[in-house]
Amino acid sequence: MTSDTLLDFRNYLTDTLPCTSDQMHGNVFGVTGTPHPLTLANDDWVSLIMIVCFVLMAVLTARSGHFVVNKFNCFFLRVHKDELYDETPGQLFSQFIFVLIDCVMLGMGSYLFAISFLTIDFFIESAFLVSMFFVLFFLVYFFVKWSFQSYVNVVFFGGKKNGQWLKTQLYITAWSTVLTFILVMIQTYLSPDIENMVFSFVAIVFLNKTLTFIKQWQIFFKQKGFFLQIILYFCALEITPLVAASGFWFLIVDNLKINF
């Protein structure tokens, strides 16, 4: 086959095949696809944090299994029964780790809620970095809320009852952390309907506040027989911080989103 024949064959292919000259001289055929958006599911740091949180929860629960069962059994009994199973420093530290994990899960859940339910685009491209802003917010929320509650409890009820309340709050938050972790993990990697996630999260918050109300009544007001006082206490120290935190949360979202 002569060089003229090869040249004619090449010109024939160029004229008949539906491709551009860039594709002919490139390494592959085709067009550039749309890049997949960066989400929590395909972020390596988020996956690593999920694994670390799961391992920590599994190890801490296994080490404190006897305490968890005893605490659960006496949770709805009289307050003095709780003193039979007083926490050791190690058990308190384990529950504190659960609170940190809860803040991480709430931060990731906040990102999922903002981009899926509120359809917000953030000017920070990294899903991990945006989630960390929300994690910091929830850390501040728990610190401020529990500090203010401790101050009020010590003034009106004494340090002993305040200590009982803080331990109970840690225990309730630890159980909420387990449920929140399962919810965020399912939403991150399986991507079900976002409305179901919102409904499930509201149910977790409702359960948390219901248990909180019961234990506040048992610790602070049951022996005195005050009922209206527990309503005022619960609204002032539980509902008001929650509403205020919601307002600050939307303020953070408004400052991080892209304003067109």
VOTOR-391789 format. One record per residue (C-alpha): x, y, z. Coordinates in steps of 0.2 Angstrom, whole numbers, plus 5000, padded with zeros to 4 digits. Example, Ala and Ser with C-alpha at 12.3 -4.5 7.8 and 13.67 -1.06 7.14 Angstrom:
! VOTOR-391789
((5062 4978 5039))
((5068 4995 5036))
***
This chain:
! VOTOR-391789
((5000 5000 5000))
((5007 5017 4994))
((5008 5033 5005))
((4996 5041 4993))
((4983 5027 4997))
((4986 5029 5016))
((4983 5048 5014))
((4967 5046 5004))
((4961 5033 5017))
((4964 5045 5032))
((4955 5060 5023))
((4941 5048 5020))
((4939 5044 5039))
((4941 5063 5043))
((4927 5067 5032))
((4915 5053 5036))
((4917 5049 5055))
((4907 5061 5067))
((4921 5067 5077))
((4931 5082 5079))
((4950 5085 5075))
((4954 5086 5094))
((4946 5069 5096))
((4955 5062 5082))
((4972 5067 5088))
((4968 5064 5107))
((4971 5048 5117))
((4953 5044 5119))
((4936 5047 5110))
((4921 5056 5119))
((4917 5072 5127))
((4921 5079 5144))
((4908 5074 5157))
((4901 5084 5171))
((4911 5082 5187))
((4902 5074 5201))
((4898 5087 5215))
((4908 5085 5231))
((4896 5078 5245))
((4898 5070 5262))
((4897 5053 5254))
((4912 5055 5243))
((4923 5065 5255))
((4937 5055 5262))
((4938 5065 5278))
((4920 5062 5282))
((4921 5043 5279))
((4936 5043 5290))
((4927 5052 5304))
((4912 5041 5302))
((4923 5025 5305))
((4932 5033 5320))
((4915 5038 5328))
((4908 5021 5325))
((4924 5012 5332))
((4924 5024 5348))
((4905 5021 5351))
((4907 5002 5349))
((4922 5001 5361))
((4915 5013 5374))
((4898 5004 5374))
((4907 4987 5376))
((4918 4994 5391))
((4903 5002 5400))
((4890 4988 5396))
((4886 4984 5414))
((4884 5003 5419))
((4873 5006 5403))
((4861 4992 5408))
((4860 4997 5426))
((4858 5015 5422))
((4844 5011 5410))
((4835 5000 5423))
((4835 5014 5436))
((4832 5028 5424))
((4813 5030 5428))
((4815 5026 5446))
((4817 5038 5461))
((4831 5049 5460))
((4841 5041 5475))
((4841 5025 5466))
((4853 5033 5453))
((4866 5035 5467))
((4868 5016 5468))
((4876 5017 5451))
((4886 5032 5452))
((4898 5035 5438))
((4916 5033 5439))
((4928 5046 5430))
((4930 5033 5416))
((4912 5032 5413))
((4909 5051 5414))
((4923 5053 5401))
((4915 5040 5390))
((4899 5049 5390))
((4908 5065 5386))
((4915 5057 5371))
((4898 5053 5366))
((4893 5071 5367))
((4908 5076 5356))
((4902 5063 5343))
((4884 5070 5344))
((4891 5087 5339))
((4900 5080 5324))
((4884 5071 5319))
((4873 5086 5321))
((4886 5096 5311))
((4885 5084 5296))
((4866 5082 5298))
((4866 5101 5297))
((4875 5101 5280))
((4864 5088 5273))
((4848 5097 5279))
((4855 5114 5271))
((4859 5107 5254))
((4845 5095 5252))
((4830 5102 5261))
((4834 5121 5260))
((4843 5119 5243))
((4857 5130 5248))
((4874 5131 5239))
((4889 5136 5250))
((4903 5147 5244))
((4915 5134 5253))
((4916 5120 5241))
((4922 5107 5254))
((4908 5098 5262))
((4920 5093 5277))
((4924 5111 5281))
((4906 5117 5280))
((4902 5103 5292))
((4915 5108 5304))
((4908 5125 5305))
((4892 5117 5311))
((4901 5106 5323))
((4910 5121 5331))
((4893 5129 5333))
((4885 5114 5342))
((4900 5113 5354))
((4897 5131 5359))
((4879 5127 5361))
((4881 5113 5373))
((4894 5122 5383))
((4884 5138 5385))
((4868 5129 5388))
((4875 5117 5402))
((4885 5131 5410))
((4870 5142 5412))
((4859 5128 5418))
((4873 5123 5431))
((4873 5141 5437))
((4855 5141 5440))
((4854 5124 5448))
((4868 5127 5460))
((4859 5144 5465))
((4842 5137 5468))
((4844 5118 5471))
((4862 5115 5477))
((4878 5107 5470))
((4872 5089 5474))
((4856 5090 5463))
((4866 5099 5450))
((4878 5085 5449))
((4864 5072 5447))
((4857 5083 5433))
((4873 5084 5423))
((4876 5066 5424))
((4858 5063 5418))
((4860 5075 5404))
((4876 5066 5398))
((4867 5049 5399))
((4852 5056 5389))
((4863 5064 5376))
((4873 5048 5374))
((4858 5039 5369))
((4853 5053 5357))
((4870 5052 5349))
((4867 5033 5344))
((4851 5037 5336))
((4858 5053 5327))
((4873 5043 5321))
((4862 5030 5313))
((4851 5043 5305))
((4866 5053 5298))
((4875 5038 5291))
((4859 5032 5282))
((4856 5049 5275))
((4874 5051 5269))
((4877 5034 5261))
((4860 5028 5256))
((4852 5046 5252))
((4834 5042 5256))
((4820 5055 5256))
((4826 5071 5265))
((4809 5073 5272))
((4810 5057 5281))
((4827 5062 5289))
((4819 5078 5295))
((4804 5069 5303))
((4816 5056 5311))
((4827 5070 5318))
((4812 5079 5325))
((4807 5063 5333))
((4824 5061 5341))
((4823 5079 5348))
((4806 5076 5355))
((4811 5060 5364))
((4827 5069 5371))
((4816 5083 5378))
((4803 5071 5385))
((4816 5062 5394))
((4824 5078 5400))
((4807 5084 5406))
((4804 5068 5416))
((4821 5069 5425))
((4820 5087 5428))
((4804 5084 5437))
((4811 5069 5447))
((4827 5078 5452))
((4821 5096 5456))
((4802 5097 5459))
((4794 5080 5463))
((4798 5080 5482))
((4791 5098 5483))
((4776 5095 5473))
((4778 5110 5462))
((4771 5108 5444))
((4770 5125 5437))
((4788 5128 5442))
((4794 5113 5431))
((4785 5121 5416))
((4793 5137 5418))
((4810 5129 5422))
((4809 5118 5406))
((4803 5132 5395))
((4817 5144 5401))
((4832 5132 5402))
((4827 5120 5388))
((4815 5127 5375))
((4822 5145 5375))
((4840 5139 5372))
((4834 5128 5358))
((4825 5142 5349))
((4839 5154 5351))
((4851 5141 5344))
((4840 5138 5329))
((4840 5157 5325))
((4859 5157 5326))
((4860 5141 5315))
((4850 5150 5301))
((4862 5165 5304))
((4877 5155 5301))
((4869 5147 5285))
((4865 5164 5278))
((4883 5169 5280))
((4890 5154 5272))
((4878 5152 5257))
((4881 5160 5240))
((4870 5175 5238))
((4865 5178 5220))
***
